[in-house]
């Protein structure tokens, strides 16, 4: 089957070219130009934040920064560098992401391996138990009370344990391991006296580096971007992850402006300059937050895509 | 004797599998089924000092209170408005994008374009909303800069009426590209022979899109449709909460943000849980109904 397709390939492109009529050419041109325009539109916000962070606040807020950076914003960068809460947030987020992802990987891979074994007597009941949680859950308050009663508030575990396994990731891992680790391989190992745990550690894991990479990236990005659990479970400002620090910085001025607007107009004129400066700093802060992901994304994109593809096979 | 030994060894192996699955099992029992059991709080007057054991049972009191309050209907309407408008504007876009990607003849260009569309999905919601608020800043945001330059008068982005367009457009920016993947996956599975046959028969590119591509993603469409309908009453609170301002609360207080405000901020644990429980029950019913209808009509469903 594959052979015939391969053999036909040159002829197929030939046929394609010959049959390309004017309508098809028009289709391609329209398709490509609409997509190009949309791509520019989707790309611009990121680009804009980037050039705005490098531009001087006066240039930026007088409409001089649209496509290229203007002036310089060394002052703003210096101010941002001197925000201790931002750096603490950065370090906290790195710590939470590493601990969280490690726990995620350990639990998800072991659980998915066991659930991918066809002859495991608990396979079906446990799978049903897992699936149910995709459609129904206890919700925010019971979860909050549980975390509080377990005395996890203000510890790293409040951000790690409630999301220790993502059901979606467990399902794609189970599908992946079910496909790649065949029963024959398993039987061969078992006959040679290799137990499940040793089989998992010394054969399954080395064979599943792609899966571990995919899972690690999904979980890692999720931890890096999360703010909700921290909002619920972290009350100590020194423990805030970056996203929560960001939210508070971005939000504070927003509220302050609303309040100023509801008060008298004189105040607004006085805060104008201070306000422009703080808006300009926000651009820098936003760039600092997305930069890690923007830098690595083009390299890890294919793993994310692969993850979705595995999921759709057994979705 | 050897049989006994073999049997014991097999049990030993099963125990190893059990040990491997134990952390997962413990996680689901504690952090998923634990809160489900904790939902009994919705039928109590939970007092943090008395705990679960000593708090009074009050039956459906909190459910009645919720429906007795006129504001509740506003929250329900706000939730529906956000999800319906997001659905109508957001659902077709990934489908069209996927079809456009698939028809691109140039592989490298296609990759580059897809990367640009995927990226926003990995920008955190805090940063997305932060960017949105920088751009829509009434005084100095880039949108009002452009509006002024074109001779218009500055728009006010803090009003209740301007919330929904901002929410929907930023939502499309974040999710549209990544949502195409489920469709491009289906399109990648189309047999090349179908296209060959179509070309031989003289089908134009548009005809190929309409007669081959579209039907081949139809089952996927019905699945995403079920999920979308099932989620019509569940608008997440993470993004809406970030976008709430004193000036737009009349349209931005939705069921999920209200449970947050009532439960976490005002410590009405029981009342808030009752609302959450009701919302989850409705969501579940909607998914089941959508799945049932889809099974009847098209023979595809989630299960």
Interface residues (C-beta under 8 A of the other chain):
Chain A: X5 X8 X12 X15 X16 X19 X21 X23 X24 X27 X28 X31 X32 X34 X35 X36 X38 X39 X42 X43 X45 X46 X48 X49 X52 X60 X61 X63 X66 X106 X107 X108 X110 X111 X112 X113 X114 X115 X117 X120 X121 X122 X126 X129 X130 X133 X135 X136 X137 X138 X139 X140 X141 X142 X143 X144 X145 X146 X161 X162 X164 X165 X170 X190 X195 X196 X197 X200 X221 X224 X225 X226 X227 X228 X232 X243 X244 X246 X247 X250 X251 X254 X255 X258 X262 X275 X276 X279 X282 X283 X285 X286 X289 X290 X293 X294 X297 X298 X301 X304 X305 X308 X309 X312 X315
Chain B: X12 X13 X14 X16 X17 X18 X19 X20 X21 X23 X24 X25 X27 X28 X30 X31 X32 X33 X34 X35 X36 X37 X38 X39 X41 X97 X100 X101 X103 X104 X105 X106 X109 X113 X115 X116 X117 X118 X119 X120 X122 X123 X124 X125 X126 X127 X129 X130 X131 X133 X134 X135 X137 X139 X140 X142 X145 X146 X148 X149 X158 X173 X177 X181 X182 X185 X186 X192 X193 X196 X199 X200 X202 X204 X205 X206 X223 X238 X242 X245 X246 X247 X259 X260 X263 X264 X269 X272 X273 X276 X277 X279 X280 X283 X284 X287
